[in-house]
Amino acid sequence: MCGIVGYLGLNEKKEILLDGLQELEYRGYDSAGIAVIEGKKLHNFKAIGKLENLREKTKTYHSEGFGISIGHTRWATHGKPTELNAHPHLGAYSYVVHNGIIENYQELKHELQADGVTFLSQTDTETIVHLFEKNHKTTPDAFLAFEKTIQRLEGAYATLLITEAAPDTIFFAKQGSPMLIGFSKEDVYFASSDTPIIGKADEVYYLEDGEYGYAKAGEVKLFNAGGEKSFTKQALTSDKISAQKDGYRFFMEKEIYEQSRVMSETMIGRVRDESIYFEELGEDFFDGITSIKICACGTSYHSALCAAYLFERLAKVRCDVEIASEFRYKEPLLLKDTLFVTISQSGETADTLEALKMAKRAGLKSLSICNVDNSSIVRQSDAAILTRAGIEKGVASTKAFATQTMVLWMLAVYLGQTRKTLSSVLAKTEIDAMLHTPKALIVGDELHAKLHRLSKRYLHGHGFFFIGRDIFYPLALEGALKLKEISYLHAEGYPAGEMKHGPIALADSELFTVALMPRTMHYDKIKSNVEELSARDATILAISPEPFALADDFIQTQYATHPMLEFFEMMVVTQLFALEISVRLGNDVDMPRNLAKSVTVE
Ligand code: M6R
């Protein structure tokens, strides 16, 4: 995810910006840049890749005296990771950095292009700086021009703008994306989280949505829709690791809470009113393809299993899924009309990468669904769709799974539309549901508190069965994997209808069953499967929108109009359930024993 740093003062600005950006590296990025105005002179540097590249480019530059400066690390969403797409973006005499998504950027861009503005990048951000300069022509007061600019922006943004028209001032605005202002005796800092300013600033103000203003030497003015605002600074923490967690106890917890937001990023530019669009896929990408084979490991394998239901149901394309480590040694039959899909958060998983190489040797066309651009799997694939989850630090994958599943769902609808196996009415239903997904992923305080309370009853026993049917079966597998990874308790995912073919022999009060009981998918069937377990005294935690009398514990879900909305809401419940049990057991949630985030060995 992108990171912002800003500094206003007398100290050497380049080092402050580069050090600040270094502190934001944990968020992930693929290019970086800085812009400084000292005196009236503007300096700008950008580089793709790691910050060392930017350090190298700026090594002979040192700022002098009072000045204003902004910096940015970019995680590509709109447009590839190139220097032109890196921030700060330049107008004729101003620079801007921005985190978030300007949802109406196409409309603004067309308007500005009609006025003769030439865009250099493919980003949504560049519209801000051109819009500012357009407004500045008719509104010479730079702050009023900035105010006018942000009034036109829709979507999420945290943005800093500097301009030669006001060379002592940094303009700022926040809506939806985080930003703070740090204060030391003489200097003012901006950042998208605490870490870049710890050790530099003493006090901080966390901007609220809708706030904007300007900073110049010794003066910070804050406004919102109601006019000028006073604000209270607070002392700044000195603990960097906890600052990186944005106030959450664990990275995994932070990543669970982030899912709602990153899901919007996964969809942006891809989910349109009536159709799905992938700029990564040429129009003829699926020509000659009659079936799909997906290979992946762990959590990514679970999203693949889910995709198999969706591809066959929505796109009417045959889809087989295999665990990559099994696929590699089975001497598989590989036919050229099969599209070979790999799914991986890291893009470096050895078994998945080797499976991809095998498929390539057999002449299959390949597509990867991955969270890390330029990773080995992405580079080896004919095409890649990035999941845009942002860097995932918790070893137990959460937001990567959510965004993988979303991409696969979008791909199924895309295929259904291009192959005309999905009517426009049904496609519209799917797309409407997609657009509601971020809501279904919001973690309510009440839900989290309930799972915290309830978790104390699940610390013993002889194991867990997570059960579900259809797409809720892979979700059951994923719920069980989450729990075992971080609690070290035995857990299995099972198709609910399969319990009576063996596992039900284990049923007694010490067997915990987590039942995924969606209203929109085979509710009566799963209900009777759970009743069979209850009759054998198994302890039941039911997750459902429908009250269920036999449940020992019950979590009532809200979104019951579409199976995928139920899927994502239940996913959050299972993630928090695992997290709270792990916390109670005193385990290391983010770095569970024996596990690595990226498994680059066989
Ligand atoms: O990076 P990948 O998605 O290829 O990783 C695959 C698995 O190693 C990974 O999903 C693993 O199962 C996670 N720890 C699950 O939480």
Residues whose N, C-alpha, C, O or C-beta is under 5 A from the ligand:
A	BS01	M6R	C297 G298 T299 S300 I343 S344 Q345 S346 G347 T349 V395 A396 S397 K597 V599
